[in-house]
Amino acid sequence: MIDNFALGLTHGLMLLAAFLLLRRPDLDREPSPRDDAPRKGRRPRA
């Protein structure tokens, strides 16, 4: 009984974690290297 409970609990938590990770809005966006890299030698646009 306890073994089935432990297996069910751990698998349920893994399913919950996978579900929450797949629902993230930034999952389908891949930032390009230009998005985060600071510009060298240029002034920011005003």
mmCIF entry with sequence, helices, sheets and N, C-alpha, C, O atoms, coordinates in Angstrom:
data_MODEL
# 
_entry.id   MODEL 
# 
_entity.id                         1 
_entity.type                       polymer 
_entity.pdbx_number_of_molecules   1 
# 
_entity_poly.entity_id                      1 
_entity_poly.type                           'polypeptide(L)' 
_entity_poly.nstd_linkage                   no 
_entity_poly.nstd_monomer                   no 
_entity_poly.pdbx_seq_one_letter_code       MIDNFALGLTHGLMLLAAFLLLRRPDLDREPSPRDDAPRKGRRPRA 
_entity_poly.pdbx_seq_one_letter_code_can   MIDNFALGLTHGLMLLAAFLLLRRPDLDREPSPRDDAPRKGRRPRA 
_entity_poly.pdbx_strand_id                 A 
# 
loop_
_entity_poly_seq.entity_id 
_entity_poly_seq.num 
_entity_poly_seq.mon_id 
_entity_poly_seq.hetero 
1 1  MET n 
1 2  ILE n 
1 3  ASP n 
1 4  ASN n 
1 5  PHE n 
1 6  ALA n 
1 7  LEU n 
1 8  GLY n 
1 9  LEU n 
1 10 THR n 
1 11 HIS n 
1 12 GLY n 
1 13 LEU n 
1 14 MET n 
1 15 LEU n 
1 16 LEU n 
1 17 ALA n 
1 18 ALA n 
1 19 PHE n 
1 20 LEU n 
1 21 LEU n 
1 22 LEU n 
1 23 ARG n 
1 24 ARG n 
1 25 PRO n 
1 26 ASP n 
1 27 LEU n 
1 28 ASP n 
1 29 ARG n 
1 30 GLU n 
1 31 PRO n 
1 32 SER n 
1 33 PRO n 
1 34 ARG n 
1 35 ASP n 
1 36 ASP n 
1 37 ALA n 
1 38 PRO n 
1 39 ARG n 
1 40 LYS n 
1 41 GLY n 
1 42 ARG n 
1 43 ARG n 
1 44 PRO n 
1 45 ARG n 
1 46 ALA n 
# 
_struct_asym.id          A 
_struct_asym.entity_id   1 
# 
loop_
_struct_conf.conf_type_id 
_struct_conf.id 
_struct_conf.pdbx_PDB_helix_id 
_struct_conf.beg_label_comp_id 
_struct_conf.beg_label_asym_id 
_struct_conf.beg_label_seq_id 
_struct_conf.pdbx_beg_PDB_ins_code 
_struct_conf.end_label_comp_id 
_struct_conf.end_label_asym_id 
_struct_conf.end_label_seq_id 
_struct_conf.pdbx_end_PDB_ins_code 
_struct_conf.beg_auth_comp_id 
_struct_conf.beg_auth_asym_id 
_struct_conf.beg_auth_seq_id 
_struct_conf.end_auth_comp_id 
_struct_conf.end_auth_asym_id 
_struct_conf.end_auth_seq_id 
_struct_conf.pdbx_PDB_helix_class 
_struct_conf.details 
_struct_conf.pdbx_PDB_helix_length 
HELX_P HELX_P1 AA1 ILE A 2  ? LEU A 22 ? ILE A 2  LEU A 22 1 ? 21 
HELX_P HELX_P2 AA2 PRO A 25 ? LEU A 27 ? PRO A 25 LEU A 27 5 ? 3  
HELX_P HELX_P3 AA3 PRO A 33 ? ASP A 36 ? PRO A 33 ASP A 36 1 ? 4  
# 
_struct_conf_type.id          HELX_P 
_struct_conf_type.criteria    ? 
_struct_conf_type.reference   ? 
# 
loop_
_atom_site.group_PDB 
_atom_site.id 
_atom_site.type_symbol 
_atom_site.label_atom_id 
_atom_site.label_alt_id 
_atom_site.label_comp_id 
_atom_site.label_asym_id 
_atom_site.label_entity_id 
_atom_site.label_seq_id 
_atom_site.pdbx_PDB_ins_code 
_atom_site.Cartn_x 
_atom_site.Cartn_y 
_atom_site.Cartn_z 
_atom_site.occupancy 
_atom_site.B_iso_or_equiv 
_atom_site.pdbx_formal_charge 
_atom_site.auth_seq_id 
_atom_site.auth_comp_id 
_atom_site.auth_asym_id 
_atom_site.auth_atom_id 
_atom_site.pdbx_PDB_model_num 
ATOM 1   N N  . MET A 1 1  ? 0.831  -1.199 0.000   1.00 0.00 ? 1  MET A N  1 
ATOM 2   C CA . MET A 1 1  ? 0.000  0.000  0.000   1.00 0.00 ? 1  MET A CA 1 
ATOM 3   C C  . MET A 1 1  ? 0.871  1.257  0.000   1.00 0.00 ? 1  MET A C  1 
ATOM 4   O O  . MET A 1 1  ? 0.626  2.184  -0.772  1.00 0.00 ? 1  MET A O  1 
ATOM 5   N N  . ILE A 1 2  ? 1.865  1.286  0.848   1.00 0.00 ? 2  ILE A N  1 
ATOM 6   C CA . ILE A 1 2  ? 2.713  2.471  0.925   1.00 0.00 ? 2  ILE A CA 1 
ATOM 7   C C  . ILE A 1 2  ? 3.547  2.615  -0.349  1.00 0.00 ? 2  ILE A C  1 
ATOM 8   O O  . ILE A 1 2  ? 3.797  3.733  -0.799  1.00 0.00 ? 2  ILE A O  1 
ATOM 9   N N  . ASP A 1 3  ? 3.972  1.513  -0.925  1.00 0.00 ? 3  ASP A N  1 
ATOM 10  C CA . ASP A 1 3  ? 4.762  1.581  -2.154  1.00 0.00 ? 3  ASP A CA 1 
ATOM 11  C C  . ASP A 1 3  ? 3.934  2.174  -3.295  1.00 0.00 ? 3  ASP A C  1 
ATOM 12  O O  . ASP A 1 3  ? 4.432  3.001  -4.059  1.00 0.00 ? 3  ASP A O  1 
ATOM 13  N N  . ASN A 1 4  ? 2.688  1.759  -3.411  1.00 0.00 ? 4  ASN A N  1 
ATOM 14  C CA . ASN A 1 4  ? 1.827  2.312  -4.455  1.00 0.00 ? 4  ASN A CA 1 
ATOM 15  C C  . ASN A 1 4  ? 1.569  3.794  -4.214  1.00 0.00 ? 4  ASN A C  1 
ATOM 16  O O  . ASN A 1 4  ? 1.522  4.578  -5.161  1.00 0.00 ? 4  ASN A O  1 
ATOM 17  N N  . PHE A 1 5  ? 1.402  4.176  -2.965  1.00 0.00 ? 5  PHE A N  1 
ATOM 18  C CA . PHE A 1 5  ? 1.197  5.589  -2.638  1.00 0.00 ? 5  PHE A CA 1 
ATOM 19  C C  . PHE A 1 5  ? 2.431  6.407  -3.000  1.00 0.00 ? 5  PHE A C  1 
ATOM 20  O O  . PHE A 1 5  ? 2.309  7.487  -3.579  1.00 0.00 ? 5  PHE A O  1 
ATOM 21  N N  . ALA A 1 6  ? 3.605  5.908  -2.667  1.00 0.00 ? 6  ALA A N  1 
ATOM 22  C CA . ALA A 1 6  ? 4.842  6.633  -2.969  1.00 0.00 ? 6  ALA A CA 1 
ATOM 23  C C  . ALA A 1 6  ? 5.037  6.766  -4.475  1.00 0.00 ? 6  ALA A C  1 
ATOM 24  O O  . ALA A 1 6  ? 5.420  7.831  -4.958  1.00 0.00 ? 6  ALA A O  1 
ATOM 25  N N  . LEU A 1 7  ? 4.779  5.703  -5.211  1.00 0.00 ? 7  LEU A N  1 
ATOM 26  C CA . LEU A 1 7  ? 4.914  5.766  -6.667  1.00 0.00 ? 7  LEU A CA 1 
ATOM 27  C C  . LEU A 1 7  ? 3.896  6.730  -7.268  1.00 0.00 ? 7  LEU A C  1 
ATOM 28  O O  . LEU A 1 7  ? 4.231  7.523  -8.147  1.00 0.00 ? 7  LEU A O  1 
ATOM 29  N N  . GLY A 1 8  ? 2.663  6.661  -6.797  1.00 0.00 ? 8  GLY A N  1 
ATOM 30  C CA . GLY A 1 8  ? 1.623  7.560  -7.303  1.00 0.00 ? 8  GLY A CA 1 
ATOM 31  C C  . GLY A 1 8  ? 1.920  9.007  -6.992  1.00 0.00 ? 8  GLY A C  1 
ATOM 32  O O  . GLY A 1 8  ? 1.705  9.883  -7.829  1.00 0.00 ? 8  GLY A O  1 
ATOM 33  N N  . LEU A 1 9  ? 2.414  9.266  -5.788  1.00 0.00 ? 9  LEU A N  1 
ATOM 34  C CA . LEU A 1 9  ? 2.730  10.637 -5.389  1.00 0.00 ? 9  LEU A CA 1 
ATOM 35  C C  . LEU A 1 9  ? 3.870  11.213 -6.218  1.00 0.00 ? 9  LEU A C  1 
ATOM 36  O O  . LEU A 1 9  ? 3.770  12.339 -6.706  1.00 0.00 ? 9  LEU A O  1 
ATOM 37  N N  . THR A 1 10 ? 4.942  10.463 -6.381  1.00 0.00 ? 10 THR A N  1 
ATOM 38  C CA . THR A 1 10 ? 6.087  10.988 -7.131  1.00 0.00 ? 10 THR A CA 1 
ATOM 39  C C  . THR A 1 10 ? 5.751  11.173 -8.604  1.00 0.00 ? 10 THR A C  1 
ATOM 40  O O  . THR A 1 10 ? 6.155  12.165 -9.210  1.00 0.00 ? 10 THR A O  1 
ATOM 41  N N  . HIS A 1 11 ? 5.014  10.227 -9.186  1.00 0.00 ? 11 HIS A N  1 
ATOM 42  C CA . HIS A 1 11 ? 4.642  10.379 -10.590 1.00 0.00 ? 11 HIS A CA 1 
ATOM 43  C C  . HIS A 1 11 ? 3.650  11.524 -10.773 1.00 0.00 ? 11 HIS A C  1 
ATOM 44  O O  . HIS A 1 11 ? 3.701  12.234 -11.777 1.00 0.00 ? 11 HIS A O  1 
ATOM 45  N N  . GLY A 1 12 ? 2.760  11.707 -9.823  1.00 0.00 ? 12 GLY A N  1 
ATOM 46  C CA . GLY A 1 12 ? 1.829  12.835 -9.887  1.00 0.00 ? 12 GLY A CA 1 
ATOM 47  C C  . GLY A 1 12 ? 2.547  14.166 -9.812  1.00 0.00 ? 12 GLY A C  1 
ATOM 48  O O  . GLY A 1 12 ? 2.190  15.108 -10.520 1.00 0.00 ? 12 GLY A O  1 
ATOM 49  N N  . LEU A 1 13 ? 3.556  14.252 -8.957  1.00 0.00 ? 13 LEU A N  1 
ATOM 50  C CA . LEU A 1 13 ? 4.327  15.495 -8.850  1.00 0.00 ? 13 LEU A CA 1 
ATOM 51  C C  . LEU A 1 13 ? 5.140  15.759 -10.115 1.00 0.00 ? 13 LEU A C  1 
ATOM 52  O O  . LEU A 1 13 ? 5.285  16.910 -10.528 1.00 0.00 ? 13 LEU A O  1 
ATOM 53  N N  . MET A 1 14 ? 5.667  14.708 -10.727 1.00 0.00 ? 14 MET A N  1 
ATOM 54  C CA . MET A 1 14 ? 6.393  14.894 -11.985 1.00 0.00 ? 14 MET A CA 1 
ATOM 55  C C  . MET A 1 14 ? 5.458  15.345 -13.103 1.00 0.00 ? 14 MET A C  1 
ATOM 56  O O  . MET A 1 14 ? 5.833  16.184 -13.922 1.00 0.00 ? 14 MET A O  1 
ATOM 57  N N  . LEU A 1 15 ? 4.249  14.798 -13.143 1.00 0.00 ? 15 LEU A N  1 
ATOM 58  C CA . LEU A 1 15 ? 3.271  15.243 -14.136 1.00 0.00 ? 15 LEU A CA 1 
ATOM 59  C C  . LEU A 1 15 ? 2.885  16.700 -13.913 1.00 0.00 ? 15 LEU A C  1 
ATOM 60  O O  . LEU A 1 15 ? 2.746  17.464 -14.869 1.00 0.00 ? 15 LEU A O  1 
ATOM 61  N N  . LEU A 1 16 ? 2.714  17.080 -12.661 1.00 0.00 ? 16 LEU A N  1 
ATOM 62  C CA . LEU A 1 16 ? 2.388  18.467 -12.344 1.00 0.00 ? 16 LEU A CA 1 
ATOM 63  C C  . LEU A 1 16 ? 3.516  19.403 -12.774 1.00 0.00 ? 16 LEU A C  1 
ATOM 64  O O  . LEU A 1 16 ? 3.257  20.459 -13.351 1.00 0.00 ? 16 LEU A O  1 
ATOM 65  N N  . ALA A 1 17 ? 4.763  19.026 -12.499 1.00 0.00 ? 17 ALA A N  1 
ATOM 66  C CA . ALA A 1 17 ? 5.903  19.848 -12.893 1.00 0.00 ? 17 ALA A CA 1 
ATOM 67  C C  . ALA A 1 17 ? 5.987  19.972 -14.416 1.00 0.00 ? 17 ALA A C  1 
ATOM 68  O O  . ALA A 1 17 ? 6.243  21.060 -14.932 1.00 0.00 ? 17 ALA A O  1 
ATOM 69  N N  . ALA A 1 18 ? 5.776  18.875 -15.136 1.00 0.00 ? 18 ALA A N  1 
ATOM 70  C CA . ALA A 1 18 ? 5.823  18.920 -16.602 1.00 0.00 ? 18 ALA A CA 1 
ATOM 71  C C  . ALA A 1 18 ? 4.702  19.797 -17.141 1.00 0.00 ? 18 ALA A C  1 
ATOM 72  O O  . ALA A 1 18 ? 4.917  20.574 -18.072 1.00 0.00 ? 18 ALA A O  1 
ATOM 73  N N  . PHE A 1 19 ? 3.517  19.681 -16.570 1.00 0.00 ? 19 PHE A N  1 
ATOM 74  C CA . PHE A 1 19 ? 2.385  20.489 -17.010 1.00 0.00 ? 19 PHE A CA 1 
ATOM 75  C C  . PHE A 1 19 ? 2.661  21.978 -16.790 1.00 0.00 ? 19 PHE A C  1 
ATOM 76  O O  . PHE A 1 19 ? 2.390  22.796 -17.669 1.00 0.00 ? 19 PHE A O  1 
ATOM 77  N N  . LEU A 1 20 ? 3.195  22.329 -15.627 1.00 0.00 ? 20 LEU A N  1 
ATOM 78  C CA . LEU A 1 20 ? 3.483  23.744 -15.343 1.00 0.00 ? 20 LEU A CA 1 
ATOM 79  C C  . LEU A 1 20 ? 4.601  24.274 -16.229 1.00 0.00 ? 20 LEU A C  1 
ATOM 80  O O  . LEU A 1 20 ? 4.562  25.436 -16.636 1.00 0.00 ? 20 LEU A O  1 
ATOM 81  N N  . LEU A 1 21 ? 5.592  23.450 -16.535 1.00 0.00 ? 21 LEU A N  1 
ATOM 82  C CA . LEU A 1 21 ? 6.672  23.896 -17.413 1.00 0.00 ? 21 LEU A CA 1 
ATOM 83  C C  . LEU A 1 21 ? 6.179  24.093 -18.837 1.00 0.00 ? 21 LEU A C  1 
ATOM 84  O O  . LEU A 1 21 ? 6.606  25.031 -19.511 1.00 0.00 ? 21 LEU A O  1 
ATOM 85  N N  . LEU A 1 22 ? 5.291  23.231 -19.306 1.00 0.00 ? 22 LEU A N  1 
ATOM 86  C CA . LEU A 1 22 ? 4.785  23.352 -20.668 1.00 0.00 ? 22 LEU A CA 1 
ATOM 87  C C  . LEU A 1 22 ? 3.838  24.530 -20.832 1.00 0.00 ? 22 LEU A C  1 
ATOM 88  O O  . LEU A 1 22 ? 3.633  24.995 -21.953 1.00 0.00 ? 22 LEU A O  1 
ATOM 89  N N  . ARG A 1 23 ? 3.263  25.018 -19.761 1.00 0.00 ? 23 ARG A N  1 
ATOM 90  C CA . ARG A 1 23 ? 2.344  26.154 -19.827 1.00 0.00 ? 23 ARG A CA 1 
ATOM 91  C C  . ARG A 1 23 ? 3.066  27.499 -19.805 1.00 0.00 ? 23 ARG A C  1 
ATOM 92  O O  . ARG A 1 23 ? 2.423  28.537 -19.962 1.00 0.00 ? 23 ARG A O  1 
ATOM 93  N N  . ARG A 1 24 ? 4.367  27.507 -19.616 1.00 0.00 ? 24 ARG A N  1 
ATOM 94  C CA . ARG A 1 24 ? 5.103  28.772 -19.529 1.00 0.00 ? 24 ARG A CA 1 
ATOM 95  C C  . ARG A 1 24 ? 5.026  29.537 -20.845 1.00 0.00 ? 24 ARG A C  1 
ATOM 96  O O  . ARG A 1 24 ? 5.185  28.942 -21.911 1.00 0.00 ? 24 ARG A O  1 
ATOM 97  N N  . PRO A 1 25 ? 4.783  30.853 -20.788 1.00 0.00 ? 25 PRO A N  1 
ATOM 98  C CA . PRO A 1 25 ? 4.668  31.622 -22.028 1.00 0.00 ? 25 PRO A CA 1 
ATOM 99  C C  . PRO A 1 25 ? 5.993  31.795 -22.763 1.00 0.00 ? 25 PRO A C  1 
ATOM 100 O O  . PRO A 1 25 ? 5.993  31.990 -23.979 1.00 0.00 ? 25 PRO A O  1 
ATOM 101 N N  . ASP A 1 26 ? 7.111  31.729 -22.063 1.00 0.00 ? 26 ASP A N  1 
ATOM 102 C CA . ASP A 1 26 ? 8.399  31.942 -22.722 1.00 0.00 ? 26 ASP A CA 1 
ATOM 103 C C  . ASP A 1 26 ? 8.979  30.646 -23.294 1.00 0.00 ? 26 ASP A C  1 
ATOM 104 O O  . ASP A 1 26 ? 10.138 30.622 -23.710 1.00 0.00 ? 26 ASP A O  1 
ATOM 105 N N  . LEU A 1 27 ? 8.195  29.579 -23.319 1.00 0.00 ? 27 LEU A N  1 
ATOM 106 C CA . LEU A 1 27 ? 8.691  28.309 -23.822 1.00 0.00 ? 27 LEU A CA 1 
ATOM 107 C C  . LEU A 1 27 ? 8.944  28.358 -25.321 1.00 0.00 ? 27 LEU A C  1 
ATOM 108 O O  . LEU A 1 27 ? 9.894  27.740 -25.803 1.00 0.00 ? 27 LEU A O  1 
ATOM 109 N N  . ASP A 1 28 ? 8.112  29.081 -26.069 1.00 0.00 ? 28 ASP A N  1 
ATOM 110 C CA . ASP A 1 28 ? 8.238  29.125 -27.520 1.00 0.00 ? 28 ASP A CA 1 
ATOM 111 C C  . ASP A 1 28 ? 9.112  30.263 -28.028 1.00 0.00 ? 28 ASP A C  1 
ATOM 112 O O  . ASP A 1 28 ? 9.325  30.377 -29.235 1.00 0.00 ? 28 ASP A O  1 
ATOM 113 N N  . ARG A 1 29 ? 9.612  31.091 -27.153 1.00 0.00 ? 29 ARG A N  1 
ATOM 114 C CA . ARG A 1 29 ? 10.451 32.213 -27.575 1.00 0.00 ? 29 ARG A CA 1 
ATOM 115 C C  . ARG A 1 29 ? 11.908 31.889 -27.321 1.00 0.00 ? 29 ARG A C  1 
ATOM 116 O O  . ARG A 1 29 ? 12.272 31.399 -26.252 1.00 0.00 ? 29 ARG A O  1 
ATOM 117 N N  . GLU A 1 30 ? 12.720 32.160 -28.294 1.00 0.00 ? 30 GLU A N  1 
ATOM 118 C CA . GLU A 1 30 ? 14.146 31.952 -28.167 1.00 0.00 ? 30 GLU A CA 1 
ATOM 119 C C  . GLU A 1 30 ? 14.838 33.281 -28.425 1.00 0.00 ? 30 GLU A C  1 
ATOM 120 O O  . GLU A 1 30 ? 14.891 33.736 -29.568 1.00 0.00 ? 30 GLU A O  1 
ATOM 121 N N  . PRO A 1 31 ? 15.367 33.909 -27.385 1.00 0.00 ? 31 PRO A N  1 
ATOM 122 C CA . PRO A 1 31 ? 16.002 35.212 -27.600 1.00 0.00 ? 31 PRO A CA 1 
ATOM 123 C C  . PRO A 1 31 ? 17.282 35.068 -28.424 1.00 0.00 ? 31 PRO A C  1 
ATOM 124 O O  . PRO A 1 31 ? 18.051 34.120 -28.262 1.00 0.00 ? 31 PRO A O  1 
ATOM 125 N N  . SER A 1 32 ? 17.478 36.023 -29.295 1.00 0.00 ? 32 SER A N  1 
ATOM 126 C CA . SER A 1 32 ? 18.693 35.997 -30.099 1.00 0.00 ? 32 SER A CA 1 
ATOM 127 C C  . SER A 1 32 ? 19.840 36.583 -29.281 1.00 0.00 ? 32 SER A C  1 
ATOM 128 O O  . SER A 1 32 ? 19.597 37.268 -28.288 1.00 0.00 ? 32 SER A O  1 
ATOM 129 N N  . PRO A 1 33 ? 21.067 36.330 -29.675 1.00 0.00 ? 33 PRO A N  1 
ATOM 130 C CA . PRO A 1 33 ? 22.207 36.889 -28.932 1.00 0.00 ? 33 PRO A CA 1 
ATOM 131 C C  . PRO A 1 33 ? 22.206 38.413 -28.938 1.00 0.00 ? 33 PRO A C  1 
ATOM 132 O O  . PRO A 1 33 ? 22.782 39.024 -28.038 1.00 0.00 ? 33 PRO A O  1 
ATOM 133 N N  . ARG A 1 34 ? 21.578 39.038 -29.922 1.00 0.00 ? 34 ARG A N  1 
ATOM 134 C CA . ARG A 1 34 ? 21.548 40.494 -29.992 1.00 0.00 ? 34 ARG A CA 1 
ATOM 135 C C  . ARG A 1 34 ? 20.613 41.109 -28.947 1.00 0.00 ? 34 ARG A C  1 
ATOM 136 O O  . ARG A 1 34 ? 20.772 42.276 -28.590 1.00 0.00 ? 34 ARG A O  1 
ATOM 137 N N  . ASP A 1 35 ? 19.651 40.344 -28.462 1.00 0.00 ? 35 ASP A N  1 
ATOM 138 C CA . ASP A 1 35 ? 18.685 40.882 -27.514 1.00 0.00 ? 35 ASP A CA 1 
ATOM 139 C C  . ASP A 1 35 ? 19.323 41.240 -26.174 1.00 0.00 ? 35 ASP A C  1 
ATOM 140 O O  . ASP A 1 35 ? 18.995 42.274 -25.592 1.00 0.00 ? 35 ASP A O  1 
ATOM 141 N N  . ASP A 1 36 ? 20.226 40.401 -25.680 1.00 0.00 ? 36 ASP A N  1 
ATOM 142 C CA . ASP A 1 36 ? 20.795 40.603 -24.356 1.00 0.00 ? 36 ASP A CA 1 
ATOM 143 C C  . ASP A 1 36 ? 22.187 41.234 -24.364 1.00 0.00 ? 36 ASP A C  1 
ATOM 144 O O  . ASP A 1 36 ? 22.635 41.748 -23.339 1.00 0.00 ? 36 ASP A O  1 
ATOM 145 N N  . ALA A 1 37 ? 22.863 41.202 -25.487 1.00 0.00 ? 37 ALA A N  1 
ATOM 146 C CA . ALA A 1 37 ? 24.231 41.709 -25.536 1.00 0.00 ? 37 ALA A CA 1 
ATOM 147 C C  . ALA A 1 37 ? 24.230 43.241 -25.576 1.00 0.00 ? 37 ALA A C  1 
ATOM 148 O O  . ALA A 1 37 ? 23.513 43.845 -26.375 1.00 0.00 ? 37 ALA A O  1 
ATOM 149 N N  . PRO A 1 38 ? 25.031 43.861 -24.717 1.00 0.00 ? 38 PRO A N  1 
ATOM 150 C CA . PRO A 1 38 ? 25.138 45.318 -24.776 1.00 0.00 ? 38 PRO A CA 1 
ATOM 151 C C  . PRO A 1 38 ? 25.917 45.752 -26.020 1.00 0.00 ? 38 PRO A C  1 
ATOM 152 O O  . PRO A 1 38 ? 26.834 45.064 -26.470 1.00 0.00 ? 38 PRO A O  1 
ATOM 153 N N  . ARG A 1 39 ? 25.545 46.864 -26.540 1.00 0.00 ? 39 ARG A N  1 
ATOM 154 C CA . ARG A 1 39 ? 26.228 47.382 -27.734 1.00 0.00 ? 39 ARG A CA 1 
ATOM 155 C C  . ARG A 1 39 ? 27.546 48.008 -27.331 1.00 0.00 ? 39 ARG A C  1 
ATOM 156 O O  . ARG A 1 39 ? 27.599 48.791 -26.382 1.00 0.00 ? 39 ARG A O  1 
ATOM 157 N N  . LYS A 1 40 ? 28.594 47.676 -28.031 1.00 0.00 ? 40 LYS A N  1 
ATOM 158 C CA . LYS A 1 40 ? 29.916 48.213 -27.714 1.00 0.00 ? 40 LYS A CA 1 
ATOM 159 C C  . LYS A 1 40 ? 30.228 49.383 -28.649 1.00 0.00 ? 40 LYS A C  1 
ATOM 160 O O  . LYS A 1 40 ? 30.094 49.270 -29.867 1.00 0.00 ? 40 LYS A O  1 
ATOM 161 N N  . GLY A 1 41 ? 30.636 50.482 -28.075 1.00 0.00 ? 41 GLY A N  1 
ATOM 162 C CA . GLY A 1 41 ? 31.085 51.608 -28.872 1.00 0.00 ? 41 GLY A CA 1 
ATOM 163 C C  . GLY A 1 41 ? 29.978 52.433 -29.468 1.00 0.00 ? 41 GLY A C  1 
ATOM 164 O O  . GLY A 1 41 ? 30.251 53.319 -30.278 1.00 0.00 ? 41 GLY A O  1 
ATOM 165 N N  . ARG A 1 42 ? 28.773 52.189 -29.113 1.00 0.00 ? 42 ARG A N  1 
ATOM 166 C CA . ARG A 1 42 ? 27.654 52.970 -29.653 1.00 0.00 ? 42 ARG A CA 1 
ATOM 167 C C  . ARG A 1 42 ? 26.866 53.593 -28.512 1.00 0.00 ? 42 ARG A C  1 
ATOM 168 O O  . ARG A 1 42 ? 26.733 53.042 -27.420 1.00 0.00 ? 42 ARG A O  1 
ATOM 169 N N  . ARG A 1 43 ? 26.355 54.768 -28.828 1.00 0.00 ? 43 ARG A N  1 
ATOM 170 C CA . ARG A 1 43 ? 25.490 55.415 -27.837 1.00 0.00 ? 43 ARG A CA 1 
ATOM 171 C C  . ARG A 1 43 ? 24.079 54.880 -27.976 1.00 0.00 ? 43 ARG A C  1 
ATOM 172 O O  . ARG A 1 43 ? 23.654 54.543 -29.081 1.00 0.00 ? 43 ARG A O  1 
ATOM 173 N N  . PRO A 1 44 ? 23.344 54.794 -26.879 1.00 0.00 ? 44 PRO A N  1 
ATOM 174 C CA . PRO A 1 44 ? 21.954 54.358 -27.014 1.00 0.00 ? 44 PRO A CA 1 
ATOM 175 C C  . PRO A 1 44 ? 21.124 55.371 -27.772 1.00 0.00 ? 44 PRO A C  1 
ATOM 176 O O  . PRO A 1 44 ? 21.356 56.576 -27.673 1.00 0.00 ? 44 PRO A O  1 
ATOM 177 N N  . ARG A 1 45 ? 20.178 54.891 -28.513 1.00 0.00 ? 45 ARG A N  1 
ATOM 178 C CA . ARG A 1 45 ? 19.318 55.792 -29.284 1.00 0.00 ? 45 ARG A CA 1 
ATOM 179 C C  . ARG A 1 45 ? 18.427 56.577 -28.360 1.00 0.00 ? 45 ARG A C  1 
ATOM 180 O O  . ARG A 1 45 ? 17.935 56.063 -27.356 1.00 0.00 ? 45 ARG A O  1 
ATOM 181 N N  . ALA A 1 46 ? 18.224 57.848 -28.715 1.00 0.00 ? 46 ALA A N  1 
ATOM 182 C CA . ALA A 1 46 ? 17.383 58.710 -27.876 1.00 0.00 ? 46 ALA A CA 1 
ATOM 183 C C  . ALA A 1 46 ? 15.990 58.806 -28.426 1.00 0.00 ? 46 ALA A C  1 
ATOM 184 O O  . ALA A 1 46 ? 15.144 59.489 -27.849 1.00 0.00 ? 46 ALA A O  1 
# 
